[in-house]
Amino acid sequence: MVLAAERMGRTMPGSSLATRHLKGEPLHPTLAAGIEAEAASFHNQIRRDAALVTQANKHAEALKVEFGFQSAPQVAPSPKAARPRSMRP
């Protein structure tokens, strides 16, 4: 969300760290927590405005594609998989 906020015109100090992290570079846990705090703060600023939330989500989806993250396909479980198998020989 830090990068989405930046694309929406906000100044986000952790954007370069967030970019490095999304590219796969390891970050110290303290730095990652700082990025998380920025994202939470941004969320709290926009959460009551549906238009801003929609805009941020669109940017987040674009970032997901840009950095090569894909959603796992939603597959319904088969009816056979839901039934327990008998332990009888």
N, CA, C and O atoms as a GROMACS GRO file, in nm:
protein
  356
    1MET      N    1   0.080  -0.118   0.000
    1MET     CA    2   0.000   0.000   0.000
    1MET      C    3   0.086   0.126   0.000
    1MET      O    4   0.039   0.233  -0.040
    2VAL      N    5   0.209   0.115   0.044
    2VAL     CA    6   0.298   0.232   0.043
    2VAL      C    7   0.320   0.277  -0.101
    2VAL      O    8   0.317   0.397  -0.129
    3LEU      N    9   0.342   0.184  -0.191
    3LEU     CA   10   0.364   0.221  -0.331
    3LEU      C   11   0.235   0.267  -0.397
    3LEU      O   12   0.238   0.356  -0.482
    4ALA      N   13   0.123   0.210  -0.359
    4ALA     CA   14  -0.006   0.257  -0.411
    4ALA      C   15  -0.030   0.400  -0.367
    4ALA      O   16  -0.076   0.483  -0.446
    5ALA      N   17   0.002   0.430  -0.241
    5ALA     CA   18  -0.015   0.567  -0.190
    5ALA      C   19   0.074   0.664  -0.267
    5ALA      O   20   0.032   0.775  -0.299
    6GLU      N   21   0.194   0.621  -0.296
    6GLU     CA   22   0.286   0.707  -0.371
    6GLU      C   23   0.231   0.736  -0.510
    6GLU      O   24   0.242   0.848  -0.560
    7ARG      N   25   0.173   0.635  -0.573
    7ARG     CA   26   0.114   0.654  -0.705
    7ARG      C   27  -0.008   0.745  -0.701
    7ARG      O   28  -0.049   0.801  -0.803
    8MET      N   29  -0.065   0.759  -0.583
    8MET     CA   30  -0.180   0.848  -0.566
    8MET      C   31  -0.136   0.990  -0.529
    8MET      O   32  -0.219   1.075  -0.498
    9GLY      N   33  -0.004   1.014  -0.532
    9GLY     CA   34   0.047   1.148  -0.507
    9GLY      C   35   0.091   1.176  -0.365
    9GLY      O   36   0.128   1.289  -0.333
   10ARG      N   37   0.089   1.075  -0.280
   10ARG     CA   38   0.132   1.094  -0.141
   10ARG      C   39   0.284   1.077  -0.133
   10ARG      O   40   0.342   1.001  -0.212
   11THR      N   41   0.347   1.145  -0.042
   11THR     CA   42   0.489   1.127  -0.017
   11THR      C   43   0.505   1.019   0.088
   11THR      O   44   0.460   1.035   0.202
   12MET      N   45   0.568   0.910   0.050
   12MET     CA   46   0.584   0.796   0.140
   12MET      C   47   0.734   0.768   0.157
   12MET      O   48   0.798   0.722   0.063
   13PRO      N   49   0.790   0.796   0.275
   13PRO     CA   50   0.934   0.778   0.297
   13PRO      C   51   0.981   0.634   0.275
   13PRO      O   52   1.096   0.612   0.238
   14GLY      N   53   0.895   0.536   0.298
   14GLY     CA   54   0.937   0.396   0.285
   14GLY      C   55   0.919   0.337   0.147
   14GLY      O   56   0.932   0.215   0.131
   15SER      N   57   0.890   0.418   0.047
   15SER     CA   58   0.862   0.362  -0.086
   15SER      C   59   0.982   0.293  -0.148
   15SER      O   60   0.966   0.190  -0.214
   16SER      N   61   1.102   0.346  -0.129
   16SER     CA   62   1.219   0.280  -0.189
   16SER      C   63   1.246   0.147  -0.119
   16SER      O   64   1.284   0.050  -0.184
   17LEU      N   65   1.225   0.142   0.012
   17LEU     CA   66   1.241   0.014   0.083
   17LEU      C   67   1.134  -0.086   0.040
   17LEU      O   68   1.162  -0.204   0.023
   18ALA      N   69   1.011  -0.037   0.022
   18ALA     CA   70   0.903  -0.126  -0.021
   18ALA      C   71   0.932  -0.183  -0.160
   18ALA      O   72   0.906  -0.300  -0.186
   19THR      N   73   0.987  -0.100  -0.248
   19THR     CA   74   1.022  -0.147  -0.382
   19THR      C   75   1.130  -0.254  -0.375
   19THR      O   76   1.120  -0.357  -0.441
   20ARG      N   77   1.232  -0.230  -0.295
   20ARG     CA   78   1.338  -0.330  -0.279
   20ARG      C   79   1.281  -0.461  -0.225
   20ARG      O   80   1.319  -0.568  -0.271
   21HIS      N   81   1.192  -0.451  -0.128
   21HIS     CA   82   1.134  -0.571  -0.067
   21HIS      C   83   1.050  -0.649  -0.169
   21HIS      O   84   1.056  -0.772  -0.174
   22LEU      N   85   0.971  -0.577  -0.250
   22LEU     CA   86   0.890  -0.646  -0.350
   22LEU      C   87   0.974  -0.708  -0.461
   22LEU      O   88   0.930  -0.801  -0.528
   23LYS      N   89   1.095  -0.658  -0.479
   23LYS     CA   90   1.186  -0.718  -0.576
   23LYS      C   91   1.258  -0.839  -0.520
   23LYS      O   92   1.335  -0.905  -0.590
   24GLY      N   93   1.233  -0.870  -0.392
   24GLY     CA   94   1.290  -0.989  -0.332
   24GLY      C   95   1.409  -0.967  -0.243
   24GLY      O   96   1.466  -1.063  -0.191
   25GLU      N   97   1.447  -0.843  -0.223
   25GLU     CA   98   1.561  -0.817  -0.135
   25GLU      C   99   1.518  -0.831   0.010
   25GLU      O  100   1.408  -0.788   0.047
   26PRO      N  101   1.603  -0.889   0.091
   26PRO     CA  102   1.568  -0.901   0.232
   26PRO      C  103   1.576  -0.766   0.302
   26PRO      O  104   1.659  -0.682   0.269
   27LEU      N  105   1.488  -0.746   0.399
   27LEU     CA  106   1.489  -0.623   0.479
   27LEU      C  107   1.499  -0.661   0.625
   27LEU      O  108   1.450  -0.765   0.668
   28HIS      N  109   1.563  -0.576   0.700
   28HIS     CA  110   1.569  -0.596   0.845
   28HIS      C  111   1.426  -0.584   0.898
   28HIS      O  112   1.349  -0.500   0.850
   29PRO      N  113   1.389  -0.666   0.995
   29PRO     CA  114   1.252  -0.662   1.047
   29PRO      C  115   1.208  -0.524   1.095
   29PRO      O  116   1.090  -0.490   1.084
   30THR      N  117   1.299  -0.443   1.147
   30THR     CA  118   1.264  -0.310   1.192
   30THR      C  119   1.223  -0.222   1.073
   30THR      O  120   1.129  -0.144   1.083
   31LEU      N  121   1.293  -0.236   0.961
   31LEU     CA  122   1.257  -0.159   0.842
   31LEU      C  123   1.123  -0.205   0.786
   31LEU      O  124   1.041  -0.124   0.743
   32ALA      N  125   1.101  -0.336   0.786
   32ALA     CA  126   0.973  -0.390   0.738
   32ALA      C  127   0.858  -0.340   0.826
   32ALA      O  128   0.750  -0.311   0.775
   33ALA      N  129   0.882  -0.331   0.955
   33ALA     CA  130   0.779  -0.280   1.046
   33ALA      C  131   0.749  -0.134   1.018
   33ALA      O  132   0.635  -0.090   1.030
   34GLY      N  133   0.850  -0.058   0.980
   34GLY     CA  134   0.829   0.082   0.943
   34GLY      C  135   0.742   0.096   0.820
   34GLY      O  136   0.656   0.184   0.813
   35ILE      N  137   0.764   0.010   0.722
   35ILE     CA  138   0.682   0.010   0.600
   35ILE      C  139   0.538  -0.026   0.637
   35ILE      O  140   0.444   0.035   0.588
   36GLU      N  141   0.524  -0.126   0.722
   36GLU     CA  142   0.390  -0.168   0.765
   36GLU      C  143   0.317  -0.054   0.836
   36GLU      O  144   0.198  -0.034   0.815
   37ALA      N  145   0.389   0.020   0.920
   37ALA     CA  146   0.328   0.132   0.991
   37ALA      C  147   0.283   0.241   0.893
   37ALA      O  148   0.177   0.300   0.911
   38GLU      N  149   0.364   0.267   0.791
   38GLU     CA  150   0.325   0.366   0.689
   38GLU      C  151   0.200   0.321   0.616
   38GLU      O  152   0.109   0.401   0.592
   39ALA      N  153   0.195   0.193   0.580
   39ALA     CA  154   0.079   0.140   0.509
   39ALA      C  155  -0.046   0.149   0.596
   39ALA      O  156  -0.153   0.186   0.548
   40ALA      N  157  -0.032   0.116   0.724
   40ALA     CA  158  -0.147   0.124   0.815
   40ALA      C  159  -0.195   0.268   0.830
   40ALA      O  160  -0.315   0.294   0.836
   41SER      N  161  -0.101   0.361   0.837
   41SER     CA  162  -0.137   0.502   0.849
   41SER      C  163  -0.213   0.549   0.725
   41SER      O  164  -0.313   0.619   0.736
   42PHE      N  165  -0.165   0.510   0.609
   42PHE     CA  166  -0.233   0.546   0.484
   42PHE      C  167  -0.373   0.486   0.480
   42PHE      O  168  -0.470   0.553   0.444
   43HIS      N  169  -0.383   0.361   0.519
   43HIS     CA  170  -0.514   0.294   0.524
   43HIS      C  171  -0.610   0.373   0.612
   43HIS      O  172  -0.726   0.396   0.575
   44ASN      N  173  -0.563   0.413   0.729
   44ASN     CA  174  -0.648   0.488   0.822
   44ASN      C  175  -0.691   0.623   0.765
   44ASN      O  176  -0.798   0.673   0.798
   45GLN      N  177  -0.608   0.681   0.680
   45GLN     CA  178  -0.641   0.810   0.619
   45GLN      C  179  -0.750   0.798   0.513
   45GLN      O  180  -0.831   0.889   0.496
   46ILE      N  181  -0.753   0.685   0.442
   46ILE     CA  182  -0.846   0.673   0.329
   46ILE      C  183  -0.965   0.582   0.355
   46ILE      O  184  -1.055   0.576   0.272
   47ARG      N  185  -0.969   0.511   0.465
   47ARG     CA  186  -1.067   0.404   0.484
   47ARG      C  187  -1.212   0.448   0.478
   47ARG      O  188  -1.299   0.365   0.451
   48ARG      N  189  -1.241   0.573   0.502
   48ARG     CA  190  -1.381   0.619   0.501
   48ARG      C  191  -1.423   0.677   0.366
   48ARG      O  192  -1.537   0.721   0.351
   49ASP      N  193  -1.334   0.678   0.270
   49ASP     CA  194  -1.363   0.733   0.138
   49ASP      C  195  -1.356   0.620   0.036
   49ASP      O  196  -1.248   0.577  -0.005
   50ALA      N  197  -1.473   0.573  -0.006
   50ALA     CA  198  -1.480   0.457  -0.096
   50ALA      C  199  -1.406   0.481  -0.226
   50ALA      O  200  -1.345   0.389  -0.280
   51ALA      N  201  -1.410   0.603  -0.278
   51ALA     CA  202  -1.342   0.632  -0.404
   51ALA      C  203  -1.190   0.618  -0.389
   51ALA      O  204  -1.124   0.564  -0.477
   52LEU      N  205  -1.136   0.667  -0.277
   52LEU     CA  206  -0.992   0.654  -0.254
   52LEU      C  207  -0.952   0.509  -0.230
   52LEU      O  208  -0.846   0.465  -0.275
   53VAL      N  209  -1.036   0.434  -0.161
   53VAL     CA  210  -1.007   0.293  -0.138
   53VAL      C  211  -1.006   0.218  -0.271
   53VAL      O  212  -0.917   0.136  -0.295
   54THR      N  213  -1.102   0.246  -0.356
   54THR     CA  214  -1.106   0.182  -0.488
   54THR      C  215  -0.983   0.217  -0.569
   54THR      O  216  -0.923   0.131  -0.634
   55GLN      N  217  -0.945   0.343  -0.566
   55GLN     CA  218  -0.826   0.388  -0.640
   55GLN      C  219  -0.700   0.318  -0.587
   55GLN      O  220  -0.618   0.272  -0.665
   56ALA      N  221  -0.686   0.310  -0.455
   56ALA     CA  222  -0.570   0.244  -0.396
   56ALA      C  223  -0.567   0.097  -0.432
   56ALA      O  224  -0.461   0.042  -0.461
   57ASN      N  225  -0.683   0.032  -0.431
   57ASN     CA  226  -0.689  -0.110  -0.467
   57ASN      C  227  -0.651  -0.133  -0.612
   57ASN      O  228  -0.586  -0.233  -0.644
   58LYS      N  229  -0.690  -0.042  -0.700
   58LYS     CA  230  -0.651  -0.055  -0.841
   58LYS      C  231  -0.500  -0.042  -0.857
   58LYS      O  232  -0.439  -0.116  -0.935
   59HIS      N  233  -0.441   0.050  -0.784
   59HIS     CA  234  -0.295   0.064  -0.789
   59HIS      C  235  -0.228  -0.062  -0.732
   59HIS      O  236  -0.127  -0.108  -0.784
   60ALA      N  237  -0.284  -0.116  -0.625
   60ALA     CA  238  -0.227  -0.237  -0.565
   60ALA      C  239  -0.234  -0.354  -0.662
   60ALA      O  240  -0.140  -0.432  -0.671
   61GLU      N  241  -0.344  -0.367  -0.735
   61GLU     CA  242  -0.356  -0.473  -0.835
   61GLU      C  243  -0.253  -0.455  -0.946
   61GLU      O  244  -0.191  -0.552  -0.990
   62ALA      N  245  -0.233  -0.332  -0.990
   62ALA     CA  246  -0.133  -0.304  -1.094
   62ALA      C  247   0.007  -0.337  -1.043
   62ALA      O  248   0.089  -0.391  -1.117
   63LEU      N  249   0.034  -0.304  -0.918
   63LEU     CA  250   0.166  -0.336  -0.859
   63LEU      C  251   0.186  -0.487  -0.849
   63LEU      O  252   0.297  -0.537  -0.869
   64LYS      N  253   0.080  -0.558  -0.817
   64LYS     CA  254   0.090  -0.704  -0.809
   64LYS      C  255   0.134  -0.761  -0.943
   64LYS      O  256   0.219  -0.850  -0.947
   65VAL      N  257   0.076  -0.712  -1.050
   65VAL     CA  258   0.114  -0.759  -1.184
   65VAL      C  259   0.256  -0.714  -1.217
   65VAL      O  260   0.335  -0.791  -1.270
   66GLU      N  261   0.286  -0.589  -1.186
   66GLU     CA  262   0.419  -0.533  -1.217
   66GLU      C  263   0.532  -0.612  -1.150
   66GLU      O  264   0.637  -0.632  -1.210
   67PHE      N  265   0.509  -0.654  -1.028
   67PHE     CA  266   0.614  -0.726  -0.955
   67PHE      C  267   0.601  -0.878  -0.967
   67PHE      O  268   0.676  -0.952  -0.902
   68GLY      N  269   0.507  -0.926  -1.049
   68GLY     CA  270   0.499  -1.069  -1.078
   68GLY      C  271   0.428  -1.154  -0.974
   68GLY      O  272   0.449  -1.275  -0.969
   69PHE      N  273   0.344  -1.094  -0.892
   69PHE     CA  274   0.266  -1.170  -0.795
   69PHE      C  275   0.132  -1.204  -0.857
   69PHE      O  276   0.067  -1.118  -0.916
   70GLN      N  277   0.092  -1.328  -0.845
   70GLN     CA  278  -0.036  -1.371  -0.901
   70GLN      C  279  -0.121  -1.432  -0.790
   70GLN      O  280  -0.069  -1.496  -0.699
   71SER      N  281  -0.249  -1.410  -0.799
   71SER     CA  282  -0.340  -1.471  -0.703
   71SER      C  283  -0.352  -1.620  -0.733
   71SER      O  284  -0.349  -1.662  -0.848
   72ALA      N  285  -0.365  -1.698  -0.627
   72ALA     CA  286  -0.390  -1.840  -0.646
   72ALA      C  287  -0.532  -1.855  -0.701
   72ALA      O  288  -0.624  -1.789  -0.654
   73PRO      N  289  -0.548  -1.940  -0.802
   73PRO     CA  290  -0.683  -1.957  -0.857
   73PRO      C  291  -0.777  -2.016  -0.751
   73PRO      O  292  -0.738  -2.102  -0.672
   74GLN      N  293  -0.898  -1.968  -0.752
   74GLN     CA  294  -0.999  -2.018  -0.658
   74GLN      C  295  -1.058  -2.145  -0.716
   74GLN      O  296  -1.129  -2.141  -0.817
   75VAL      N  297  -1.030  -2.257  -0.653
   75VAL     CA  298  -1.080  -2.386  -0.700
   75VAL      C  299  -1.170  -2.442  -0.592
   75VAL      O  300  -1.131  -2.455  -0.476
   76ALA      N  301  -1.290  -2.476  -0.632
   76ALA     CA  302  -1.383  -2.537  -0.537
   76ALA      C  303  -1.337  -2.680  -0.507
   76ALA      O  304  -1.296  -2.751  -0.599
   77PRO      N  305  -1.343  -2.722  -0.382
   77PRO     CA  306  -1.303  -2.859  -0.352
   77PRO      C  307  -1.400  -2.958  -0.414
   77PRO      O  308  -1.520  -2.933  -0.423
   78SER      N  309  -1.346  -3.069  -0.456
   78SER     CA  310  -1.432  -3.170  -0.516
   78SER      C  311  -1.513  -3.238  -0.406
   78SER      O  312  -1.467  -3.248  -0.292
   79PRO      N  313  -1.633  -3.285  -0.439
   79PRO     CA  314  -1.715  -3.352  -0.337
   79PRO      C  315  -1.647  -3.475  -0.279
   79PRO      O  316  -1.667  -3.507  -0.161
   80LYS      N  317  -1.567  -3.545  -0.359
   80LYS     CA  318  -1.498  -3.663  -0.310
   80LYS      C  319  -1.394  -3.627  -0.205
   80LYS      O  320  -1.374  -3.701  -0.109
   81ALA      N  321  -1.329  -3.516  -0.222
   81ALA     CA  322  -1.225  -3.475  -0.129
   81ALA      C  323  -1.283  -3.437   0.007
   81ALA      O  324  -1.214  -3.446   0.109
   82ALA      N  325  -1.409  -3.395   0.009
   82ALA     CA  326  -1.471  -3.351   0.134
   82ALA      C  327  -1.512  -3.469   0.223
   82ALA      O  328  -1.523  -3.454   0.344
   83ARG      N  329  -1.534  -3.587   0.161
   83ARG     CA  330  -1.577  -3.702   0.241
   83ARG      C  331  -1.457  -3.774   0.301
   83ARG      O  332  -1.358  -3.796   0.231
   84PRO      N  333  -1.464  -3.810   0.430
   84PRO     CA  334  -1.355  -3.887   0.487
   84PRO      C  335  -1.350  -4.026   0.429
   84PRO      O  336  -1.454  -4.085   0.398
   85ARG      N  337  -1.231  -4.077   0.413
   85ARG     CA  338  -1.214  -4.211   0.357
   85ARG      C  339  -1.228  -4.315   0.468
   85ARG      O  340  -1.195  -4.289   0.583
   86SER      N  341  -1.277  -4.428   0.432
   86SER     CA  342  -1.295  -4.538   0.528
   86SER      C  343  -1.160  -4.597   0.562
   86SER      O  344  -1.072  -4.607   0.476
   87MET      N  345  -1.142  -4.635   0.686
   87MET     CA  346  -1.018  -4.698   0.730
   87MET      C  347  -1.026  -4.850   0.716
   87MET      O  348  -0.928  -4.919   0.746
   88ARG      N  349  -1.138  -4.903   0.670
   88ARG     CA  350  -1.154  -5.048   0.656
   88ARG      C  351  -1.075  -5.100   0.536
   88ARG      O  352  -1.063  -5.033   0.433
   89PRO      N  353  -1.020  -5.219   0.551
   89PRO     CA  354  -0.945  -5.277   0.439
   89PRO      C  355  -1.032  -5.322   0.325
   89PRO      O  356  -0.981  -5.373   0.225
   0.00000   0.00000   0.00000
